[in-house]
Every structure is written in structure tokens, then in C-alpha cells.
Amino acid sequence: MNRTKLLLATNNNGKLEELRELLCEVPFELVSPADIGLVLDVNESGHTYTTNARLKARAFARTSDLLTLADDSGLEVDALDGAPGVLSSRYAGPDANDNQRVAYLLARLKDIPWEKRNARFLCVMAIASPRGQVRMCSGSCRGIITFEPQGSNGFGYDPVFYIPKSGKTMAELPLEIKNRISHRARAAKKARVVLTGLRN
């Protein structure tokens, strides 16, 4: 195993950019599947974020022979009984883009008043070695689903995820603030501790 590189197991450019920023201080060279010429499509067949993150991390670690970090994350809306959840990226269909997913979510919530639009983002990260050992980290962030998109930063459901303490949606926040309070930031904070320990 190459002990100097950490593979970030995602082909989502928005997520990859966030992970590179969140993990910039870990004692590894961060590489993407594209950086090493790896094309791998993992069937996210699990019913939980933990299962899917573990599936992805183990598959990419085994194929690349690199220490690998994968995450699975999603949006859970109270009024929709926790949906879209693990299906967040496929909520409006397997080929839908971010705008279509947001539009579909808002359509589902069109008759729901503000005080009942509570939601949370959840992120679970798996750090896997090529031999199959896995360490897990998680983080969450609570907010409210807005009635229309606001802001142009971020990706996914960020434009409709309003954070009361900030008075802004996730997509309106400067990156440095988002990377302190988001679900992925909170999971990454724990992952940094694990990763640093692996080099000591």
C-alpha cells in the first residue's frame, strides 16, 4: 500500500472540492479517482449512510491499493418522514441534476408551512485500508427548507437549506464558514484526527 496518498472516493466535483479543503491539513497527498486514472462505479445498495460509505471506501481502497476516504450524505426532512435520506442524490430520478432535485423537493413541500419544514444534513465518512479495515466518522447540521432556492455557492440541496443561526442558506455562506458548520465539516473534523493518527 502507498502510505503517502489518500484517495477521495468521489466523482462529484463539488464534493471533491469540499473534501480537499476540509482535509488539506492531513498528512497525506489527496488524490481523486481521476488523478490516478481509476474508473469505478460502486453500487450503493445499502439502506444506511454507514453501509454505503463503507461499501464505497472498501471497493476503492481494494481496487487502488490506497488508503481511501468515502462519504455518504443526505438530507432528511421531518415533514417527509426523513426523506429523501439515503436516496438524496437519486430523489428526482437517477439522471436528475441538482436543480431538478431541488425543484422536486420543493414540490413535495409546497403545502408545508415554515414552522414544519425542519430538516438536517447528515454525513458519514468511512476511512478504509486496502486490507479492509474501516474507521467511521459522522456529522450533522440542522436547518429549515426554504420555499425557493437562495444563493449560488455549494451544490446539491444547499440553496434551500436555511440555517437559522446564520440567517442564510448553506449556498449563501462563504466557503470558510460553511466548512466550519456543515455536516461534512463536522464529520471531516473527526476524520482528520483518525487520519493523523494513522501516520503517527
C-alpha positions in Angstrom: 0.0 0.0 0.0 1.2 3.5 -0.8 1.3 5.1 2.6 1.6 8.7 1.4 -1.6 9.1 -0.6 -5.3 9.3 0.5 -7.8 8.6 -2.2 -11.0 10.7 -2.0 -13.6 8.3 -3.4 -15.9 10.5 -5.3 -16.5 11.7 -8.8 -18.7 14.6 -7.6 -16.7 17.7 -8.3 -18.5 19.8 -5.7 -17.9 17.2 -3.0 -14.3 16.7 -4.1 -13.6 20.4 -3.8 -15.1 20.5 -0.3 -13.2 17.4 0.8 -9.9 18.8 -0.5 -10.5 22.0 1.5 -11.6 20.2 4.7 -8.8 17.7 4.6 -6.0 20.0 3.4 -4.0 19.6 6.6 -3.9 15.8 6.9 -0.5 14.2 6.4 -1.4 12.7 3.1 -1.4 13.7 -0.6 -5.0 13.9 -1.5 -5.9 12.3 -4.9 -9.1 11.7 -6.7 -10.1 8.7 -8.9 -9.4 10.8 -12.0 -5.9 11.8 -10.7 -4.9 8.1 -10.7 -6.9 7.0 -13.8 -9.4 4.9 -11.8 -12.9 4.4 -13.1 -15.0 2.5 -10.7 -18.8 2.6 -10.2 -19.9 1.2 -6.8 -23.5 0.1 -6.4 -24.7 2.0 -3.3 -27.1 -0.8 -2.3 -27.2 -0.1 1.4 -30.1 1.3 3.3 -28.0 3.5 5.6 -25.3 6.1 5.1 -22.9 4.0 7.1 -23.3 0.9 4.8 -22.9 2.9 1.6 -19.9 4.8 2.8 -18.3 1.6 3.9 -19.1 -0.1 0.6 -17.5 2.7 -1.4 -14.4 3.1 0.8 -13.6 -0.6 0.7 -14.2 -1.0 -3.0 -12.0 2.0 -3.9 -9.3 1.0 -1.4 -9.1 -2.6 -2.6 -9.0 -1.5 -6.3 -6.5 1.3 -5.9 -4.4 -0.2 -3.1 -4.6 3.2 -1.4 -6.0 4.3 1.9 -9.4 5.7 0.9 -12.0 8.0 2.3 -15.6 7.8 1.1 -18.6 9.5 2.4 -22.3 9.1 2.1 -24.5 12.0 2.9 -28.1 13.1 2.6 -30.9 15.4 3.5 -33.6 14.3 5.9 -36.8 16.4 6.1 -39.0 15.9 9.1 -42.3 16.6 7.2 -41.3 13.8 4.7 -40.6 11.3 7.4 -36.8 11.6 6.9 -36.9 11.5 3.1 -35.0 11.9 0.8 -32.4 10.4 3.1 -30.0 7.9 1.5 -31.8 8.4 -1.8 -31.0 12.2 -1.8 -28.9 12.1 -4.9 -31.5 10.0 -6.7 -34.6 11.6 -5.3 -35.9 13.0 -8.6 -34.6 10.1 -10.6 -31.2 8.7 -11.4 -30.3 11.2 -14.1 -31.7 14.3 -12.4 -29.3 17.3 -11.8 -29.1 19.4 -8.7 -31.7 21.9 -9.9 -34.2 19.2 -10.7 -33.7 17.5 -7.3 -34.3 20.9 -5.5 -37.4 21.5 -7.6 -38.8 18.1 -6.8 -38.2 18.5 -3.1 -39.9 21.9 -3.1 -42.9 20.5 -4.9 -43.2 17.8 -2.3 -43.2 20.5 0.4 -45.4 23.1 -1.3 -48.2 22.9 1.3 -45.9 22.6 4.3 -45.7 25.8 6.4 -42.4 27.3 7.5 -42.6 26.0 11.1 -42.9 22.4 9.9 -40.0 22.5 7.3 -37.3 21.3 9.7 -34.5 19.2 8.3 -31.0 18.0 8.8 -28.0 17.2 6.6 -26.1 14.1 7.7 -22.7 12.9 6.6 -21.0 9.6 7.4 -17.3 9.1 6.3 -15.5 5.8 6.0 -11.7 5.5 6.0 -10.7 2.1 4.6 -7.4 0.4 4.1 -6.8 -2.0 1.2 -6.9 -4.8 3.7 -10.5 -3.9 4.6 -10.1 -2.2 8.0 -12.6 0.7 8.2 -13.0 3.6 10.6 -16.2 5.6 10.7 -16.9 9.3 11.4 -20.2 11.3 11.2 -21.6 14.8 11.5 -24.9 16.5 11.1 -26.3 20.0 10.7 -29.9 21.2 11.4 -31.8 23.7 9.3 -35.1 24.6 7.6 -36.1 24.0 4.0 -36.8 27.4 2.3 -39.6 28.0 -0.2 -37.3 28.8 -3.0 -33.5 28.5 -3.8 -31.2 31.2 -2.4 -27.5 31.6 -3.1 -25.1 30.2 -5.7 -22.4 28.6 -3.6 -22.2 24.9 -2.7 -24.1 22.2 -4.5 -26.9 19.7 -4.1 -29.6 21.0 -1.7 -27.5 23.8 -0.3 -29.7 26.6 -1.9 -32.8 25.5 0.0 -31.2 24.6 3.4 -31.5 27.6 5.7 -29.5 27.8 8.9 -31.3 30.0 11.5 -28.1 30.9 13.4 -26.5 32.2 10.2 -29.6 33.8 8.7 -28.6 32.3 5.4 -28.9 29.2 3.3 -25.9 26.9 3.0 -25.5 28.2 -0.6 -25.3 31.8 0.7 -22.5 31.2 3.2 -18.9 31.9 2.4 -16.9 28.7 2.0 -14.8 29.3 5.1 -18.0 29.5 7.2 -19.7 26.5 5.6 -16.5 24.5 6.2 -16.9 25.1 9.9 -20.6 24.3 10.4 -21.7 21.9 7.7 -22.4 18.2 8.2 -19.4 17.3 6.1 -17.2 19.7 8.0 -18.2 18.1 11.3 -17.5 14.6 10.0 -14.2 15.8 8.5 -13.1 17.2 11.8 -13.3 13.7 13.3 -11.7 12.2 10.2 -8.7 14.5 10.4 -8.0 13.1 13.9 -8.2 9.5 12.6 -6.0 10.2 9.6 -3.4 12.0 11.6 -3.3 9.0 14.0 -2.7 6.6 11.1 0.6 8.4 10.2 1.9 8.6 13.8 
